[in-house]
Amino acid sequence: MPDLVDTYIENRWIVQPHHANPHGTAHGGNVLKWMDEAGAMAAMRFSGESCVTASAAPSRSATPR
């Protein structure tokens, strides 16, 4: 089993116009999707198995991202 530090994941996404909300910032649903994908990649790297997200804590952003 890999060490926890071996599960470090860094991804970059280019925010396209179809990812934006009417304010011109990234839509929160897309940001949460990207966070979930990165978390899944780290979980699969750590466990060596397929993983799914069972639940997620509520998320709130006070400023546009």
C-alpha positions in Angstrom: 0.0 0.0 0.0 1.4 3.4 -0.9 2.2 6.0 1.7 -0.3 8.8 2.1 2.2 11.3 0.6 2.3 9.2 -2.6 -1.3 10.0 -3.2 -0.7 13.7 -3.9 -2.7 14.8 -7.0 -2.5 18.1 -8.8 -4.8 18.7 -11.8 -5.4 21.8 -13.9 -8.6 22.6 -15.8 -9.0 25.3 -18.3 -12.3 27.1 -17.6 -14.1 27.4 -20.8 -17.1 29.6 -21.5 -19.5 26.7 -21.0 -18.1 26.2 -17.5 -19.1 29.8 -16.5 -22.2 31.1 -14.8 -23.9 34.4 -15.8 -21.4 36.3 -13.7 -18.5 35.0 -15.8 -16.9 32.9 -13.0 -16.6 29.1 -12.9 -20.0 27.5 -12.0 -19.8 26.0 -8.5 -21.1 22.6 -9.8 -18.1 22.3 -12.1 -15.7 23.2 -9.4 -17.2 20.6 -7.1 -17.0 18.0 -9.9 -13.4 18.7 -10.4 -12.7 18.5 -6.7 -14.5 15.1 -6.6 -12.5 13.8 -9.5 -9.2 14.8 -7.9 -10.3 13.2 -4.6 -11.3 10.0 -6.5 -7.9 9.8 -8.2 -6.1 10.2 -4.8 -8.3 7.6 -3.2 -7.8 5.1 -6.0 -4.0 5.6 -5.9 -4.0 5.0 -2.2 -6.3 2.0 -2.1 -5.3 0.4 -5.4 -9.1 -0.2 -6.0 -12.0 1.5 -7.7 -13.5 4.2 -5.4 -16.7 6.2 -5.4 -17.8 9.2 -3.5 -20.4 8.1 -0.9 -21.1 11.6 0.4 -19.7 15.1 0.6 -20.0 17.8 3.3 -21.9 20.9 2.4 -19.8 23.4 0.5 -20.0 27.2 0.4 -17.9 29.8 -1.3 -18.0 33.3 -0.1 -16.1 34.8 -3.1 -16.2 34.0 -6.8 -13.6 31.5 -8.0 
